[in-house]
């Protein structure tokens, strides 16, 4: 009985008119910044509100052409390159659609739900990322209100994904005027659906990362860990450097999607836990006491993992702009990785110009170093581990007959 009463109250049934209006509603979402790791939340959320998946439109990857065609002359004051690019995404959603969108939904993500929650001080977003929607919007209001002209509602709620209980009210207040018949109860259920969709997607990617690691352990092959922010997955911002490296035969892992299975983490951090250096595998207090930024925390944690896992013989650090968030992390990340003997390469100040020639030369150099050094790096790191781990156990069972 107590469990039954704990359920959120059912949403009132939707009228036929509201249902029909929602079926036609088109929502454009700029595929930028932290949307790269939260897009599944938004898909799950809007579909639970009975919007058609066909009417949920993400902008394309960042590109020069996108900025030239749709964002030119809309720049505002921000000097951070990943934030500046958002103008092109807004313009594409407003001017570049065959069928007009009704809502440009651009969440001001204040905090992120991170696997490290509970072991770090906070999981906040970069303040520039959080403020980007209001900042970029200004470029479309300068001479005249482009949103009103195109009959598009700009909806930019502040969202605290690290505090799920607050999210229904935040999204309900922002959407009640534009989603017909919306109630707070329905919004709460849709938020639950959003978190469930995001969790399922993330779990799937973590499982695929584990498959890669088990393959590396089985075959004695090296792989590469990418230490970067979510927007570096955008081909126009990260310039697909990791894809070029993968084409050289080295599987890629992103720290955001590293497997978090307890058996694996206990093995990776067993010595640190035994020595009392950390209280939990997600504890980064030993290397980064001011752990308030979600993406920074995950990069520092990824560096610790890369330093310990034998088959990760190289870590690649990507950075777009030497901002106050990134700058203090460069040296600690490099030192954590290099002190373990793991190879470390950094691409900093990536901007709009893909320096194709120099990236190609650097990728070839990295591949050469990996080829020459990976066997020694793997052997040395394996010697440091406390007994065979679950990846090697998986290797043994795969090899044993029957
Ligand atoms: S972390 Fe730095 S480079 Fe990235 S969005 Fe924030 S201010 Fe820009």
Boltz pocket constraint, residues with backbone or C-beta under 6 A from the ligand:
constraints:
  - pocket:
      binder: B
      contacts: [[A, 80], [A, 81], [A, 82], [A, 83], [A, 126], [A, 127], [A, 128], [A, 129], [A, 229], [A, 320], [A, 321], [A, 322], [A, 323], [A, 324], [A, 325], [A, 326]]
      max_distance: 6.0
